[in-house]
Amino acid sequence: MKTRKLIYLLIVIVMTISTVISGCKSKPEGKNKIKNQNETEFSTQPKEEEEQKQVKKQNEMQDEIQDETLNGIPEEISSLISISGNQESSAVVINTQGGPMYDFDTTTVKEETEEIKNRDFFIVNVHQKQTKNPELFQDKEISFEKAIEYDKESIQMLAKVIKYYKEQGKKVYVLGMSFGALMAQELISEYGVDIADKYLIIVGRLDMPEVIWKSFSKGGTGYFVDGVKAVANENGIMDDPESDAIPSNSEKNVNKLAAGLGKNRYTEKLDKYDLKNITYISAMEDEAVGKLSEEEINFLKSKNAKIILSEGGHSEVISNEIVNGFKTAFGLE
């Protein structure tokens, strides 16, 4: 009797173990099925992988700030910048970021130029007013006049950082893409072309069409068809210029910052300078700022600037041409 009970107990244990093992085997199949469905229908990365990327990016940004920015640099400068690369290098690329946007972009230029073999340079990203003090722009709508004032403060930050590195005996190269292109142009008009050694300006405009900058000055948007025809949308939002959705105050505010520089006529403001140390890259199908006009191209030629006209749209040309730009403008390849 005891033997039968023992045998029965063993059978129950074996069946229980088999059920657990079978259940465990079925779980990966279900997980794979969900993963395949995500890849097919949504074309998105698994959540865990995306979270890991975010953590990695945050760690890299924090490491750059803690390990490099505070390395013997005065607080009045270190508070304005983020650095990547060897600060002992002879040349520094000063990046004034595009947008305008509220996030301080400390990684794009580093990632886009990783294939450059000559690493005798380091990259310094410089804050703009809206990245340094985003709280000023989040809730209340600012006036266009206030936006112009804030743009001036951004230019002052940029000039202060450039002067610091010039005093350190570095070769100073300025990079400006999109809104950063306008920043670079305004820098030259305010402080002279000799404030830096060389410039690379990508997907900018010298004379933004009035219909576009006026729309932005009211908090609206605008875009270009085939890089030529300017279309304004005073009620649009930044991510979708054709939308009739009402933009938030924070969206209106960055649009006004863009107009604060876009209103300027740089063919007039830069007319007194020899621009031989400038390389200007324009996107032929630029939907965001439009391609350079014939008048703008002729102006740059008359001032001895190097001009590269590249096929493609706004973001596409930035990615495709930045390495070539470093080679042509700065001799870094």
C-alpha positions as CSV (number, residue, x, y, z in Angstrom):
1,M,0.0,0.0,0.0
2,K,2.8,2.4,1.0
3,T,4.6,1.4,-2.3
4,R,1.5,2.3,-4.4
5,K,1.2,5.7,-2.7
6,L,4.9,6.4,-3.3
7,I,4.6,5.5,-7.0
8,Y,1.5,7.7,-7.3
9,L,3.2,10.6,-5.6
10,L,6.2,10.2,-8.0
11,I,3.8,10.2,-11.0
12,V,2.2,13.5,-9.8
13,I,5.6,15.1,-9.4
14,V,6.8,14.1,-12.8
15,M,3.5,15.4,-14.4
16,T,3.8,18.7,-12.6
17,I,7.4,19.2,-13.7
18,S,6.5,18.4,-17.3
19,T,3.7,21.0,-17.2
20,V,6.0,23.7,-15.9
21,I,8.7,22.9,-18.6
22,S,6.0,22.9,-21.3
23,G,4.8,26.3,-20.1
24,C,8.3,27.8,-20.1
25,K,8.9,26.6,-23.6
26,S,5.7,28.3,-24.9
27,K,6.6,31.7,-23.5
28,P,9.5,32.6,-25.9
29,E,7.2,31.7,-28.8
30,G,4.6,34.2,-27.6
31,K,7.3,36.8,-27.1
32,N,8.7,36.2,-30.6
33,K,5.3,36.4,-32.1
34,I,4.7,39.9,-30.5
35,K,8.2,41.0,-31.6
36,N,7.5,39.9,-35.2
37,Q,4.2,41.7,-35.2
38,N,5.8,44.9,-34.0
39,E,8.5,44.7,-36.7
40,T,5.9,44.1,-39.4
41,E,3.1,46.4,-38.5
42,F,4.8,49.2,-36.6
43,S,8.4,49.0,-37.6
44,T,9.4,50.0,-34.1
45,Q,12.3,48.8,-32.0
46,P,11.5,46.8,-28.8
47,K,10.8,49.0,-25.8
48,E,13.8,47.6,-23.9
49,E,16.2,48.4,-26.7
50,E,14.8,51.9,-27.0
51,E,15.1,52.5,-23.2
52,Q,18.7,51.3,-23.3
53,K,19.6,53.7,-26.0
54,Q,18.0,56.6,-24.0
55,V,20.0,55.7,-20.9
56,K,23.2,55.4,-23.0
57,K,22.6,58.8,-24.5
58,Q,21.9,60.4,-21.2
59,N,25.1,58.8,-19.7
60,E,27.2,60.0,-22.6
61,M,25.8,63.6,-22.2
62,Q,26.5,63.5,-18.5
63,D,30.0,62.1,-19.0
64,E,30.8,64.9,-21.4
65,I,29.7,67.5,-19.0
66,Q,31.3,66.1,-15.9
67,D,34.5,64.7,-17.3
68,E,35.4,67.4,-19.9
69,T,33.5,70.6,-19.6
70,L,34.7,71.3,-16.1
71,N,38.3,70.4,-16.8
72,G,40.0,73.7,-15.8
73,I,37.6,75.9,-17.8
74,P,36.2,79.0,-16.0
75,E,32.6,78.6,-14.9
76,E,31.4,81.5,-17.0
77,I,32.5,79.5,-20.0
78,S,31.9,75.9,-18.8
79,S,28.2,76.8,-18.0
80,L,27.7,77.7,-21.7
81,I,29.1,74.6,-23.4
82,S,29.4,70.9,-23.8
83,I,32.6,69.3,-25.1
84,S,33.5,66.1,-27.0
85,G,37.0,65.1,-28.0
86,N,40.5,65.9,-26.8
87,Q,40.9,69.4,-25.5
88,E,44.6,69.3,-26.1
89,S,44.0,69.3,-29.9
90,S,45.1,72.4,-31.8
91,A,41.7,73.2,-33.3
92,V,38.2,73.5,-31.9
93,V,34.9,73.3,-33.9
94,I,32.4,75.6,-32.2
95,N,28.9,74.4,-33.0
96,T,25.9,76.7,-32.7
97,Q,22.9,74.3,-33.1
98,G,20.0,74.3,-35.4
99,G,16.3,74.5,-34.5
100,P,15.6,76.7,-32.7
101,M,14.8,74.0,-30.1
102,Y,14.8,73.7,-26.3
103,D,17.0,70.6,-26.0
104,F,20.7,71.2,-25.9
105,D,22.1,69.1,-28.7
106,T,25.5,67.7,-27.5
107,T,25.7,64.6,-29.7
108,T,24.7,65.2,-33.4
109,V,27.9,66.8,-34.7
110,K,30.0,64.2,-32.9
111,E,28.0,61.3,-34.4
112,E,27.8,62.8,-37.9
113,T,31.6,63.3,-38.0
114,E,32.9,60.0,-36.5
115,E,34.3,58.8,-39.8
116,I,36.8,61.7,-40.0
117,K,40.2,60.2,-39.5
118,N,42.1,63.4,-38.6
119,R,41.0,63.8,-35.0
120,D,43.2,66.9,-34.2
121,F,40.2,68.8,-33.2
122,F,37.5,68.8,-30.6
123,I,33.9,69.9,-30.7
124,V,32.3,72.5,-28.4
125,N,28.5,72.9,-28.5
126,V,27.3,76.3,-27.3
127,H,24.1,77.0,-25.5
128,Q,21.5,79.4,-27.0
129,K,19.1,81.4,-24.8
130,Q,16.2,78.9,-25.2
131,T,18.5,75.9,-24.3
132,K,20.0,77.7,-21.4
133,N,16.8,79.1,-20.0
134,P,13.9,77.0,-21.5
135,E,11.6,78.0,-18.6
136,L,11.3,81.5,-20.1
137,F,9.6,80.1,-23.2
138,Q,7.3,77.3,-22.0
139,D,4.1,78.9,-20.8
140,K,3.7,82.5,-21.8
141,E,3.9,83.7,-25.4
142,I,6.8,86.2,-25.9
143,S,6.7,89.2,-28.2
144,F,8.7,89.3,-31.4
145,E,10.8,92.2,-29.9
146,K,11.6,89.9,-26.9
147,A,12.6,87.2,-29.3
148,I,15.1,89.5,-31.1
149,E,16.5,90.4,-27.7
150,Y,17.0,86.8,-26.8
151,D,18.7,86.1,-30.1
152,K,21.2,88.8,-29.3
153,E,21.9,87.1,-26.0
154,S,22.6,83.8,-27.9
155,I,25.0,85.6,-30.1
156,Q,26.8,87.1,-27.1
157,M,27.2,83.6,-25.6
158,L,28.6,82.3,-28.9
159,A,31.1,85.2,-29.2
160,K,32.2,84.8,-25.5
161,V,33.1,81.1,-26.1
162,I,34.9,81.8,-29.4
163,K,37.0,84.6,-27.8
164,Y,37.9,82.3,-24.9
165,Y,39.3,79.6,-27.3
166,K,41.1,82.2,-29.4
167,E,42.8,83.4,-26.3
168,Q,43.9,79.8,-25.6
169,G,45.7,79.9,-29.0
170,K,43.4,77.4,-30.7
171,K,42.4,77.5,-34.3
172,V,38.7,78.3,-34.1
173,Y,36.3,76.9,-36.6
174,V,32.6,77.8,-36.5
175,L,29.9,75.4,-37.6
176,G,26.3,76.6,-38.1
177,M,23.5,74.5,-39.6
178,S,19.9,75.6,-40.3
179,F,19.1,78.1,-37.5
180,G,22.8,77.8,-36.6
181,A,23.6,79.1,-40.0
182,L,21.7,82.3,-39.2
183,M,23.5,82.4,-35.9
184,A,26.9,82.2,-37.6
185,Q,25.9,85.0,-40.1
186,E,24.7,87.3,-37.3
187,L,27.9,86.6,-35.4
188,I,30.0,87.8,-38.3
189,S,27.8,90.9,-38.8
190,E,28.1,91.8,-35.2
191,Y,31.7,90.9,-34.4
192,G,33.5,90.8,-37.8
193,V,34.6,87.8,-39.9
194,D,38.0,87.6,-38.1
195,I,36.4,86.6,-34.7
196,A,37.0,83.0,-35.9
197,D,39.4,81.4,-38.4
198,K,37.0,79.6,-40.7
199,Y,33.3,78.9,-41.0
200,L,31.1,76.1,-42.3
201,I,27.5,77.2,-43.0
202,I,25.0,74.5,-44.0
203,V,21.4,74.9,-45.2
204,G,21.0,78.5,-44.3
205,R,19.7,81.6,-46.1
206,L,21.2,85.1,-46.5
207,D,17.9,86.8,-47.4
208,M,14.9,84.8,-46.1
209,P,11.8,85.6,-48.1
210,E,9.7,88.2,-46.3
211,V,6.5,86.0,-46.5
212,I,8.3,83.3,-44.5
213,W,10.0,85.4,-41.7
214,K,6.9,87.5,-41.2
215,S,4.8,84.4,-40.7
216,F,7.3,83.1,-38.1
217,S,7.4,86.5,-36.4
218,K,3.8,86.0,-35.5
219,G,4.4,82.5,-34.2
220,G,3.4,80.7,-37.5
221,T,5.4,78.7,-39.9
222,G,6.2,78.3,-43.6
223,Y,7.9,76.0,-46.0
224,F,9.2,75.7,-49.6
225,V,7.9,73.7,-52.5
226,D,10.8,72.2,-54.4
227,G,13.2,74.5,-52.5
228,V,11.8,77.6,-54.4
229,K,8.2,78.5,-53.8
230,A,7.7,80.0,-50.3
231,V,4.4,79.1,-48.6
232,A,3.5,80.8,-45.3
233,N,1.1,79.4,-42.7
234,E,0.6,81.7,-39.8
235,N,-1.7,79.2,-38.0
236,G,0.5,76.2,-38.5
237,I,2.6,74.1,-36.1
238,M,6.3,73.5,-36.6
239,D,6.2,69.7,-37.2
240,D,3.4,70.1,-39.8
241,P,3.5,73.4,-41.7
242,E,0.3,72.6,-43.6
243,S,-1.6,72.0,-40.4
244,D,-4.3,74.3,-39.2
245,A,-3.8,73.2,-35.6
246,I,-3.2,76.0,-33.2
247,P,0.5,76.0,-32.1
248,S,1.3,76.1,-28.4
249,N,3.0,79.1,-26.9
250,S,6.3,77.3,-26.7
251,E,6.1,76.5,-30.4
252,K,5.2,80.1,-31.2
253,N,8.2,81.3,-29.2
254,V,10.8,79.3,-31.0
255,N,9.3,80.3,-34.3
256,K,9.7,83.9,-33.3
257,L,13.3,83.3,-32.4
258,A,13.9,82.0,-35.9
259,A,12.3,85.1,-37.4
260,G,14.4,87.3,-35.1
261,L,17.4,86.4,-37.3
262,G,15.6,85.4,-40.5
263,K,14.4,89.0,-40.9
264,N,17.9,90.2,-41.5
265,R,19.3,90.9,-45.0
266,Y,22.7,89.4,-44.8
267,T,23.7,90.3,-48.3
268,E,23.6,93.8,-46.9
269,K,25.0,93.1,-43.4
270,L,28.0,91.1,-44.7
271,D,28.7,93.3,-47.7
272,K,31.8,94.9,-46.1
273,Y,33.6,91.6,-45.5
274,D,35.8,89.3,-47.6
275,L,34.1,85.9,-47.0
276,K,37.0,83.8,-48.3
277,N,37.1,81.7,-45.1
278,I,33.4,80.7,-45.4
279,T,32.2,77.5,-47.0
280,Y,28.4,77.6,-47.7
281,I,26.4,74.4,-48.5
282,S,22.9,74.8,-49.8
283,A,20.3,72.1,-50.3
284,M,18.7,72.3,-53.8
285,E,15.3,70.9,-52.6
286,D,15.3,72.5,-49.2
287,E,11.8,72.4,-47.8
288,A,12.7,74.3,-44.6
289,V,14.6,77.4,-45.7
290,G,14.7,77.1,-49.5
291,K,17.7,76.9,-51.7
292,L,20.0,79.9,-52.2
293,S,18.6,82.3,-54.8
294,E,20.7,83.5,-57.8
295,E,21.2,86.8,-56.0
296,E,22.5,85.1,-52.9
297,I,24.8,82.8,-54.9
298,N,26.2,85.8,-56.8
299,F,26.8,87.7,-53.6
300,L,28.8,84.8,-52.1
301,K,30.8,84.5,-55.2
302,S,31.6,88.2,-55.2
303,K,32.8,87.8,-51.6
304,N,35.1,84.8,-52.4
305,A,33.1,82.3,-50.4
306,K,33.2,78.6,-51.4
307,I,29.8,77.3,-52.4
308,I,28.5,73.8,-52.6
309,L,25.0,73.2,-54.1
310,S,23.9,69.7,-53.0
311,E,20.9,67.7,-54.2
312,G,18.4,66.7,-51.6
313,G,16.3,68.2,-48.8
314,H,17.2,70.0,-45.6
315,S,18.1,67.2,-43.2
316,E,19.4,64.9,-46.0
317,V,22.0,67.4,-47.1
318,I,23.2,68.0,-43.5
319,S,23.9,64.3,-43.1
320,N,25.3,63.8,-46.6
321,E,27.6,66.9,-46.7
322,I,28.8,67.6,-43.1
323,V,31.9,65.4,-43.5
324,N,32.7,66.9,-46.9
325,G,32.1,70.3,-45.3
326,F,34.7,69.6,-42.6
327,K,37.2,68.7,-45.3
328,T,36.5,71.7,-47.6
329,A,36.1,74.3,-44.9
330,F,38.5,73.2,-42.2
331,G,40.9,70.8,-43.9
332,L,39.8,67.9,-41.6
333,E,39.3,64.6,-43.3
